[in-house]
């Protein structure tokens, strides 16, 4: 309605201006006609009527009455030509006054502080609440950015980043939202509003006893894309060192990718497809190469990618293998903790649905725990980025994601996000990178990469600046304007007699629009906005707790806070790592030298072996993957003797522990001899009927 009324007002103003111009032109033409009548015919009647009596219609009435008369037509021509000449003269005078050609002009292209018209031209006054990023206000009007570019927000501690940007956008944004919330302030203040929008709200707080869960491996695709995605996970958790030889880390990443592929591919890992299971592969009591050999023998149907990675590691120098494995264990150290393992044991939300059905995730790891949870948080951010960039949004993905990375420095290096900043347009998400100052980015990425990162961001909001390096950057980005510097000189005049000649000269010098020092001392109630291709603007800061709009909005949704809840994590009940999958096992078990010491799984079959002697029955218990795991001898009217293996497939222990019993129990003696002989020759395979050997 306001826009429609504004158009009517503009149209009315144009009509009034046109009438005024035409009226003025008519008055001037009438004056010209009267003057021409006097000059050409020496008659004063028309002059008196028009000029003295003010009867401006007299000239027009005469022209209408005597139209066609030669003298009248001549007067009309002269007065009309004079009118056009007068108009041209007025235009020329106006141009002279406006352009002032006698003055030295400043060079073109000078910077200036943006006006309301500039902000409108930049599209910052037309943003729709909930679908745009609110940056501040200008003369009471909200300034919003609706483009696809990432946003950089700068401000030291306690400068207003939270109340002026993070909380305000968290309250307004209608799409999916992911935000770092170490103080859990957003959870408490913004969470109710997110629920009121109809969204599910999650608090992912790895390292805490209360947290929603997310399993990084749940978002991994099937083969053949799986290999690329698990390598991305490995790259994120094991980034290349900034200095030194990257060979060890790169090789360790390759091994880690193979282990991730195994956990995702093996039927034994069903219901345990987590990073914690990768850690447990190092905790079997045997070296990793031995575990890999056993897996290759017992699971021949593994994907070639996994099998190749395992064989490559087995073939490496035995003295180097521990170094590669140590790199992996160092990177995965956090998963030795029960809380981290529990927080990544399942997924309460699906990041692939962020553009389909909006939901909110607050990353609420306490500041003191960020060191241990940093790798997982970095992986979460990286995987959200990678999943959303697999393909452009479909018709069933109408919503957008806003990811607010407060304290960006804490996340370590995120090379994928930095490298792909120019490519995000059209993928339906934007990232607000929030840092205390530019030196933080330089320390993490180096100056060249930082310049590339910020150079690809269309919007940079400087809530406050507290250091010289950032102030220099902001001052340079605001641009320069030109100041006229004047000088005077005096010299002896010609002819002597004490006369002097004074002269004045001037030149334009470029100066910062706002100096670096002035940027650091800028009004604490103001912020400096930089937008690509437009003049910098001075905005009023927003305040989540003081601005009336936000106070009223919070009151409306206060009742939803009671519905916020976070599950209490319980330590995982970890059973045997290798649960057999009978249909996947066809190979014989490995010899003792390559079998890892992993807790014995429950037996899946019992083979009763009757013998010819009436007083005894032997039972061999086997599993499909480990072979003999228990031997039992039963005598008529006698006690039951059970020999259970402490580790699966350990024939040596079976033989050694049964030696004493065999001296007094003939059945056990025969059983022991059979097992020893067949193990020595290599003919004892899972499922072998040994009743014939026992009878013999």
C-alpha positions in Angstrom: 0.0 0.0 0.0 2.8 2.4 0.9 4.6 1.7 -2.4 1.4 2.3 -4.4 0.8 5.6 -2.6 4.4 6.6 -3.2 4.0 6.1 -6.9 0.8 8.3 -7.0 2.6 11.0 -5.1 5.5 11.0 -7.6 3.1 11.1 -10.5 1.3 14.1 -9.0 4.5 15.9 -8.4 5.6 15.4 -12.0 2.2 16.8 -13.3 2.6 19.9 -11.0 6.1 20.5 -12.2 5.1 20.2 -15.9 2.3 22.7 -15.4 4.6 25.1 -13.6 7.2 24.9 -16.4 4.6 25.4 -19.1 3.1 28.4 -17.2 6.5 30.0 -16.9 7.3 29.4 -20.6 4.0 31.1 -21.5 4.7 34.1 -19.3 8.1 34.5 -20.9 6.7 34.1 -24.4 4.1 36.7 -23.7 6.8 39.1 -22.6 8.8 38.4 -25.7 5.7 39.1 -27.9 5.0 42.4 -26.2 8.7 43.4 -26.6 8.7 42.4 -30.3 5.6 44.4 -30.9 7.2 47.5 -29.6 10.5 47.0 -31.3 9.1 46.1 -34.7 6.0 48.4 -34.9 6.7 51.0 -32.3 3.3 50.4 -30.7 3.1 50.5 -26.9 -0.4 49.2 -26.4 0.6 45.5 -26.1 3.6 46.4 -23.9 1.4 48.3 -21.5 -1.3 45.5 -21.5 1.2 42.7 -20.8 4.0 44.3 -18.7 2.2 47.2 -17.0 -1.3 45.8 -16.5 -0.2 42.2 -16.2 -2.7 40.9 -18.8 -0.6 37.9 -20.0 -3.4 36.6 -22.1 -3.5 39.8 -24.3 -0.7 38.5 -26.5 -2.4 35.1 -27.0 -5.8 36.8 -27.6 -4.3 39.0 -30.4 -2.6 36.0 -32.0 -5.8 34.0 -32.0 -7.8 37.0 -33.4 -5.4 37.9 -36.1 -3.9 34.5 -36.9 -2.5 34.5 -40.5 -1.8 38.3 -40.5 1.8 38.8 -41.8 2.8 41.1 -39.0 1.3 38.8 -36.3 3.0 35.7 -37.7 6.3 37.6 -37.7 5.8 38.6 -34.1 5.0 34.9 -33.2 8.1 33.7 -34.9 10.4 36.3 -33.2 8.9 35.7 -29.7 9.1 31.9 -30.0 12.8 32.0 -31.2 13.6 34.3 -28.4 12.0 31.9 -25.9 14.2 29.0 -27.1 17.2 31.2 -26.9 16.3 32.2 -23.4 15.8 28.6 -22.4 19.2 27.7 -23.8 20.8 30.6 -21.9 19.2 29.5 -18.7 20.5 26.0 -19.2 24.0 27.3 -20.0 24.0 29.5 -16.9 22.8 26.6 -14.7 25.5 24.3 -16.1 28.2 26.9 -15.4 27.0 27.4 -11.9 26.8 23.6 -11.3 30.1 22.5 -13.0 32.1 25.7 -12.2 34.7 25.1 -14.9 36.9 27.9 -13.6 37.7 25.8 -10.6 40.2 22.9 -10.4 38.2 19.6 -10.0 39.0 16.7 -7.8 39.9 13.5 -9.7 36.9 11.2 -10.3 36.3 8.0 -8.4 36.6 9.3 -4.9 35.0 7.2 -2.2 32.3 8.5 0.1 30.0 7.3 2.9 26.9 5.6 1.4 23.6 7.4 1.6 20.2 5.9 1.8 20.0 6.0 -2.0 23.2 4.0 -2.2 21.9 1.4 0.2 18.7 1.1 -1.8 20.8 0.7 -5.0 22.7 -2.1 -3.4 19.5 -3.9 -2.6 20.0 -3.6 1.2 16.7 -2.0 2.0 14.4 -4.5 0.2 15.3 -7.7 2.2 12.5 -9.9 3.4 12.7 -10.7 7.2 13.4 -14.4 7.7 14.9 -14.8 4.2 17.7 -12.3 4.5 20.6 -11.5 6.8 20.0 -8.5 9.0 23.2 -6.4 9.4 22.1 -3.3 11.3 19.9 -0.2 10.7 20.1 3.1 8.9 17.8 5.9 9.9 15.5 3.4 11.6 15.3 1.1 8.6 16.7 -2.5 8.8 19.6 -3.2 6.5 19.4 -6.7 5.1 21.5 -8.8 2.7 19.6 -11.2 0.4 22.4 -12.5 -1.8 24.2 -15.9 -1.9 27.7 -14.8 -0.8 29.3 -15.8 2.5 29.5 -13.0 5.0 32.4 -12.0 7.2 31.7 -10.4 10.6 34.5 -8.8 12.6 34.5 -7.8 16.2 36.6 -8.2 19.3 35.2 -9.8 22.5 32.3 -8.0 24.0 31.9 -5.7 21.0 28.3 -6.7 20.1 28.8 -9.6 17.6 26.4 -11.8 19.6 23.6 -9.3 20.4 24.0 -7.4 17.2 24.3 -10.2 14.6 24.2 -13.8 15.9 21.2 -13.7 18.2 19.2 -11.3 15.9 19.6 -13.5 12.8 19.0 -16.6 14.9 15.6 -15.2 15.9 14.6 -14.1 12.4 16.0 -16.7 10.0 13.3 -19.1 8.7 15.5 -21.6 6.9 17.7 -24.2 8.6 20.2 -22.9 11.0 23.6 -24.3 12.3 25.4 -22.1 14.9 28.2 -22.5 17.4 26.8 -21.9 20.9 29.5 -22.6 23.5 27.6 -20.5 26.1 24.3 -22.1 25.2 22.9 -18.6 25.0 21.3 -19.2 21.6 19.8 -22.5 22.9 18.0 -20.6 25.6 17.2 -17.3 23.9 16.7 -18.4 20.3 15.7 -22.0 20.7 12.1 -21.2 21.7 11.7 -19.1 18.5 13.0 -21.9 16.4 10.5 -24.3 17.9 7.7 -21.7 17.3 8.6 -21.8 13.6 7.8 -25.5 13.6 11.4 -26.6 13.5 13.1 -29.4 15.4 15.9 -28.0 17.6 19.0 -30.0 18.4 21.9 -29.3 20.8 24.9 -31.2 19.5 27.4 -31.0 22.4 30.2 -33.6 21.9 32.1 -34.1 25.1 29.1 -33.2 27.3 26.9 -35.7 29.2 23.8 -34.2 27.6 23.8 -34.0 23.9 21.9 -35.0 20.7 23.9 -37.3 18.5 25.4 -37.3 15.1 27.3 -40.1 13.4 29.5 -38.8 10.6 29.4 -42.1 8.8 25.6 -42.0 8.4 25.9 -39.5 5.6 28.4 -41.4 3.5 27.1 -42.7 0.2 27.4 -46.1 -1.3 30.1 -47.3 -3.6 31.6 -45.9 -5.9 31.1 -42.5 -4.4 31.9 -43.8 -0.9 35.7 -43.8 -1.6 35.7 -40.1 -2.2 33.6 -39.2 0.8 35.6 -41.3 3.3 38.8 -39.8 2.0 37.2 -36.3 2.6 36.5 -37.5 6.2 40.1 -38.6 6.5 41.4 -35.3 5.1 39.4 -33.4 7.6 40.4 -35.4 10.7 44.0 -35.6 9.6 44.9 -32.4 7.9 48.3 -32.0 6.3 50.8 -30.3 8.5 51.6 -26.7 7.8 55.3 -27.4 8.1 57.4 -30.5 7.7 57.0 -33.6 5.6 53.4 -34.5 4.7 54.3 -38.0 3.7 53.5 -39.6 7.0 50.2 -37.9 7.4 49.2 -38.6 3.8 50.0 -42.3 4.1 48.2 -42.5 7.5 45.2 -40.9 5.9 45.2 -43.6 3.2 45.2 -46.3 5.9 42.5 -44.5 7.9 40.3 -44.3 4.7 40.7 -48.0 4.3 39.6 -48.7 7.9 36.6 -46.4 7.4 35.7 -48.3 4.3 35.9 -51.6 6.2 33.6 -50.4 9.0 31.1 -49.3 6.4 31.4 -52.3 4.2 31.8 -55.3 6.5 28.8 -57.3 7.5 30.4 -57.8 10.9 30.2 -54.1 11.6 26.5 -54.0 11.2 25.0 -51.7 14.0 28.6 -50.6 14.8 29.4 -48.4 11.7 31.0 -45.6 13.7 34.4 -44.0 14.0 34.6 -45.6 17.5 34.8 -49.0 15.7 37.8 -47.8 13.8 39.5 -47.0 17.1 38.6 -50.4 18.4 40.5 -52.0 15.5 43.7 -50.7 17.1 42.7 -52.2 20.5 42.6 -55.9 19.8 46.0 -56.6 21.4 47.5 -57.5 18.1 49.3 -55.2 15.5 47.0 -53.7 12.9 48.6 -55.6 10.0 47.8 -58.9 11.7 44.2 -57.8 12.1 44.0 -56.8 8.5 45.4 -60.2 7.4 42.8 -62.0 9.4 40.0 -59.8 8.0 41.2 -60.4 4.4 41.2 -64.2 4.9 37.9 -64.3 6.7 36.0 -61.7 4.6 37.0 -62.2 1.0 33.9 -60.3 -0.3 35.1 -56.9 0.9 35.1 -54.1 -1.6 38.3 -53.9 -3.6 39.0 -50.4 -2.3 39.1 -51.7 1.2 41.1 -54.8 0.3 43.6 -52.8 -1.6 44.1 -50.4 1.2 44.7 -53.3 3.6 47.2 -55.0 1.4 49.1 -51.8 0.8 49.5 -51.3 4.6 50.5 -55.0 5.1 53.2 -54.7 2.4 54.8 -51.6 4.0 58.0 -51.7 6.0 57.1 -53.3 9.4 59.2 -50.6 11.1 57.3 -47.8 9.5 53.8 -49.2 10.1 53.6 -48.2 13.7 54.3 -44.5 12.8 51.5 -44.4 10.3 49.1 -46.1 12.9 50.2 -43.6 15.6 49.2 -40.7 13.4 45.7 -42.2 13.1 45.4 -42.9 16.8 46.5 -39.4 17.6 43.8 -37.9 15.3 41.1 -40.2 16.8 42.2 -39.8 20.4 38.9 -38.1 21.3 37.0 -41.3 20.4 38.6 -43.1 23.3 36.3 -41.1 25.5 32.9 -42.6 26.4 31.0 -39.3 25.9 32.5 -38.7 22.4 31.8 -42.3 21.4 28.2 -42.0 22.6 27.7 -38.6 20.9 28.7 -40.2 17.5 27.0 -43.6 17.9 23.8 -42.6 16.0 22.3 -39.6 14.2 19.3 -37.8 15.6 19.1 -35.6 12.5 20.0 -36.0 8.8 22.1 -33.2 7.4 21.0 -34.2 3.9 17.5 -32.9 4.8 18.6 -29.4 5.6 17.2 -27.9 2.4 14.0 -30.1 2.5 12.7 -29.6 6.0 14.2 -26.8 8.0 15.7 -27.7 11.4 18.2 -26.1 13.8 21.4 -27.5 15.3 23.3 -25.6 18.0 26.9 -26.8 18.6 27.0 -26.4 22.3 30.4 -27.9 23.3 31.7 -25.9 26.3 34.6 -23.6 25.6 36.8 -25.7 27.9 36.1 -28.9 25.8 36.7 -27.3 22.4 40.2 -28.7 22.3 39.1 -32.3 22.4 35.9 -31.8 20.3 37.5 -29.5 17.7 38.2 -32.3 15.2 34.6 -33.6 15.4 33.1 -30.1 15.1 35.4 -29.4 12.1 34.2 -32.6 10.6 30.6 -31.7 11.1 31.0 -28.3 9.5 33.0 -29.8 6.6 30.5 -32.6 6.0 27.5 -30.3 6.0 29.4 -28.2 3.4 30.3 -31.3 1.3 26.8 -32.9 1.4 25.0 -29.7 0.3 27.5 -29.2 -2.5 27.0 -32.6 -4.0 24.4 -31.2 -6.3 22.2 -28.1 -6.8 19.0 -28.0 -4.8 16.1 -29.9 -6.4 12.5 -28.8 -6.6 11.9 -30.6 -3.3 14.6 -28.5 -1.5 13.1 -25.0 -1.3 14.7 -24.0 2.0 18.1 -22.4 2.6 20.7 -22.9 5.3 22.5 -20.3 7.4 25.6 -21.5 9.2 27.0 -19.0 11.7 30.6 -19.9 12.7 31.3 -17.8 15.7 34.9 -17.8 16.8 36.0 -19.2 13.4 39.6 -19.4 14.6 38.7 -22.2 17.0 37.8 -24.7 14.2 41.3 -25.1 12.9 41.8 -25.1 9.1 38.8 -25.7 6.9 40.4 -25.8 3.5 37.4 -27.1 1.6 35.2 -24.2 2.8 37.9 -21.7 2.0 38.8 -23.1 -1.4 35.1 -23.4 -2.5 34.0 -20.0 -1.3 33.6 -18.7 -4.9 31.5 -21.7 -5.9 28.7 -21.7 -3.3 26.2 -19.5 -5.2 23.1 -21.4 -6.1 23.6 -24.3 -3.6 21.2 -22.9 -1.1 23.3 -22.0 1.9 25.6 -19.3 3.2 28.2 -19.2 5.9 28.7 -16.2 8.3 32.4 -16.4 9.3 32.8 -14.5 12.6 36.2 -13.6 14.0 37.8 -11.2 16.4 40.2 -9.8 14.0 42.1 -10.4 10.7 45.3 -11.5 12.4 43.4 -14.6 13.6 42.7 -15.6 10.0 46.3 -14.9 9.0 47.6 -17.1 11.9 45.4 -20.0 10.8 45.5 -19.7 7.0 48.3 -17.2 6.1 47.8 -13.8 4.5 47.4 -15.0 0.8 44.6 -17.4 1.6 43.0 -14.9 3.9 43.0 -12.3 1.2 41.4 -14.9 -1.2 38.8 -15.8 1.4 37.7 -12.2 2.2 38.1 -11.2 -1.4 35.4 -13.7 -2.4 32.9 -12.4 0.2 30.6 -9.7 -0.9 29.6 -8.5 2.5 31.9 -7.6 5.4 30.4 -6.2 8.6 32.8 -4.7 11.1 31.0 -4.5 14.4 34.1 -3.1 16.0 37.8 -3.0 15.3 40.4 -3.2 18.1 43.8 -3.9 16.3 45.9 -2.0 13.8 46.0 -4.7 11.1 42.2 -5.0 10.9 41.9 -1.2 11.1 44.3 -0.8 8.2 42.3 -3.3 6.2 39.0 -1.6 6.8 40.4 1.8 6.1 41.8 0.6 2.8 38.6 -1.1 1.8 36.5 2.1 2.5 38.6 3.8 -0.1 40.1 7.3 -0.5 38.7 10.7 -1.2 40.5 13.9 -2.3 41.4 16.9 -0.3 42.4 20.3 -1.8 45.7 21.4 -0.3 46.4 25.1 -0.9 49.7 27.0 -0.7 50.7 30.6 -0.8 53.9 32.2 -2.0 55.3 35.7 -2.1 58.1 37.1 -4.3 59.5 40.5 -5.1 57.5 42.4 -7.6 58.8 43.7 -10.9 60.4 47.1 -10.8 61.4 46.9 -7.2 60.2 49.8 -4.9 59.4 47.2 -2.2 56.5 45.7 -4.1 55.9 42.0 -3.7 53.9 39.5 -5.8 51.7 37.0 -3.9 50.4 33.9 -5.5 48.2 31.0 -4.4 48.3 27.4 -5.7 46.6 24.2 -4.7 46.5 20.5 -5.5 44.3 17.5 -4.6 45.7 14.8 -2.4 44.1 11.4 -1.8 43.4 10.6 1.8 41.6 7.6 3.5 37.9 8.2 3.8 38.3 7.1 7.4 41.8 6.7 8.7 43.0 3.6 10.4 43.2 5.4 13.7 39.6 6.7 13.3 38.4 3.2 12.6 39.7 2.0 15.9 38.1 4.9 17.7 34.8 4.6 15.9 31.6 5.2 17.7 30.7 2.1 19.7 27.1 2.4 18.7 28.0 2.2 15.0 29.3 -0.4 12.7 31.1 -0.2 9.3 29.6 -2.1 6.4 31.5 -3.0 3.3 29.6 -4.3 0.2 31.4 -5.2 -3.0 30.8 -2.6 -5.7 29.3 0.0 -3.4 30.4 2.7 -1.0 31.0 1.7 2.6 28.1 2.5 5.0 27.9 3.5 8.6 25.1 1.6 10.3 23.5 1.7 13.8 24.2 -1.5 15.7 21.2 -3.8 16.7 20.8 -5.0 20.2 18.9 -8.3 20.8 18.1 -7.4 24.5 17.3 -3.7 24.1 15.6 -3.2 20.7 11.8 -3.2 21.0 11.2 -5.5 18.0 13.3 -8.3 19.5 11.9 -7.9 23.0 8.4 -8.3 21.6 9.3 -11.2 19.5 10.9 -13.0 22.4 7.8 -12.5 24.6 5.6 -14.1 22.0 7.6 -17.4 22.0 8.6 -17.5 25.6 6.3 -20.5 26.3 8.1 -22.7 23.8 11.2 -22.8 26.0 9.7 -25.5 28.2 9.6 -27.9 25.2 13.4 -27.7 24.7 15.1 -30.9 25.9 18.4 -32.6 25.5 18.9 -36.4 26.0 21.3 -37.7 28.6 24.0 -39.8 27.0 24.6 -43.3 28.4 28.0 -45.0 27.9 27.9 -47.5 25.0 27.6 -51.2 25.8 30.3 -52.5 23.6 30.2 -56.2 22.9 32.7 -58.1 20.8 33.9 -56.1 17.9 33.8 -59.0 15.4 30.3 -60.5 15.3 30.4 -63.1 12.6 28.4 -62.9 9.4 28.3 -66.6 8.4 27.2 -66.0 4.8 30.3 -63.8 4.3 32.9 -66.2 5.6 34.3 -68.9 3.4 38.1 -68.9 4.1 39.9 -70.8 6.7 41.1 -69.0 9.9 44.5 -67.5 10.0 47.3 -69.1 12.0 47.9 -67.9 15.5 50.7 -65.6 14.4 48.3 -63.2 12.5 45.2 -63.5 14.6 44.4 -60.4 16.7 43.5 -60.9 20.4 39.9 -59.9 20.3 37.3 -61.0 22.8 35.6 -64.3 21.8 32.2 -63.9 20.2 29.3 -66.1 21.3 29.4 -69.5 19.6 26.9 -70.0 16.8 27.0 -73.7 16.4 27.7 -76.8 18.5 28.8 -80.0 16.7 28.0 -83.2 18.7 30.5 -85.9 18.0 29.4 -89.4 19.1 32.1 -92.1 19.5 32.1 -95.8 19.7 32.9 -95.9 23.4 29.7 -95.9 25.5 31.0 -93.7 28.2 31.9 -90.5 26.4 30.6 -87.8 24.0 32.8 -85.0 22.8 31.3 -81.6 21.7 33.3 -79.1 19.7 31.9 -75.6 19.7 32.8 -73.5 16.6 32.1 -70.2 15.1 32.0 -69.6 11.4 34.9 -67.3 11.5 37.2 -68.5 14.3 37.0 -72.3 14.1 37.2 -74.2 17.4 36.5 -72.0 20.4 35.6 -74.6 23.1 36.0 -78.3 23.6 33.9 -80.3 26.1 34.3 -83.9 27.2 31.3 -85.6 28.9 31.6 -89.0 30.6 28.8 -91.2 31.8 28.1 -90.5 35.5 31.1 -88.3 35.6 31.7 -84.5 35.8 31.6 -82.3 32.7 35.0 -80.9 31.7 34.9 -77.7 29.7 37.9 -76.1 27.9 37.0 -72.5 26.8 39.4 -70.5 24.8 40.3 -67.1 26.3 40.9 -65.8 22.7 39.2 -66.9 19.5 40.9 -69.5 17.4 43.8 -70.0 19.8 44.7 -73.7 19.1 47.9 -73.3 21.1 46.1 -72.4 24.3 43.5 -75.2 23.7 46.4 -77.7 23.5 48.3 -76.4 26.4 45.4 -76.0 28.8 44.1 -79.5 27.9 47.4 -81.3 28.5 46.9 -81.8 32.2 43.3 -83.0 31.9 44.3 -85.4 29.1 46.4 -87.4 31.5 43.4 -88.6 33.4 40.6 -88.4 30.7 41.2 -90.6 27.7 38.5 -88.8 25.7 40.2 -85.5 26.1 43.5 -87.0 25.2 42.1 -88.3 21.9 40.5 -85.0 21.2 43.7 -83.2 22.0 45.7 -85.4 19.7 43.3 -85.0 16.8 43.2 -81.2 17.1 47.0 -81.0 17.4 47.6 -83.3 14.4 45.0 -81.6 12.1 46.2 -78.1 13.1 49.7 -79.0 12.3 48.9 -80.3 8.8 46.5 -77.4 8.2 43.5 -79.6 7.3 41.3 -78.7 10.2 38.8 -76.2 8.7 35.6 -74.7 10.2 32.7 -77.2 9.9 35.0 -80.3 9.7 33.3 -83.5 11.0 36.0 -84.9 13.3 33.9 -87.8 14.7 35.9 -90.3 12.5 39.1 -89.1 14.1 37.7 -89.4 17.6 36.6 -93.0 16.9 40.0 -93.8 15.6 
